[in-house]
Amino acid sequence: MDEKNTDFISKEKVDQFVMLNQKYFPSEKIMFLKEKLYNTTESKFSMISCVELKDPTTLLLISLFLGGLGVDRFMLKDTAMGVLKLLTAGCCGIWTIIDWFVIQNKTKEANFNSIMMLL
């Protein structure tokens, strides 16, 4: 027999998860994430808890030192932009400098999207 887990996650668990991981998500989407997590089951929540989130600060440091080679974009699974930056030396440095300012937001969006795919 196929049993479905219909036990919804407790509010305390969701609040603790969000509090511990809020730096990995866009601040404007935290409330939406909380609402989605309140309505998820225990089994889905355990899968979400196992997802490895990328640290925006780490990606910024990688972008500062290896951004011209596209390493930051490869880590975000943005392969096309990573190859472009690799072959053109960061589009002559222009995309590298742009990424210094946007890579943290892109990392938070990538983390949010990976969680939403599981929900």
HELIX and SHEET records of a PDB file:
HELIX    1   1 LYS A   11  ASN A   21  1                                  11    
HELIX    2   2 GLN A   22  TYR A   24  5                                   3    
HELIX    3   3 SER A   27  LYS A   29  5                                   3    
HELIX    4   4 ILE A   30  TYR A   38  1                                   9    
HELIX    5   5 GLU A   42  SER A   49  1                                   8    
HELIX    6   6 PRO A   56  LEU A   66  1                                  11    
HELIX    7   7 GLY A   67  LEU A   69  5                                   3    
HELIX    8   8 VAL A   71  MET A   75  1                                   5    
HELIX    9   9 THR A   79  LEU A   87  1                                   9    
HELIX   10  10 ALA A   89  CYS A   92  1                                   4    
HELIX   11  11 ILE A   94  LEU A  118  1                                  25    
END                                                                             
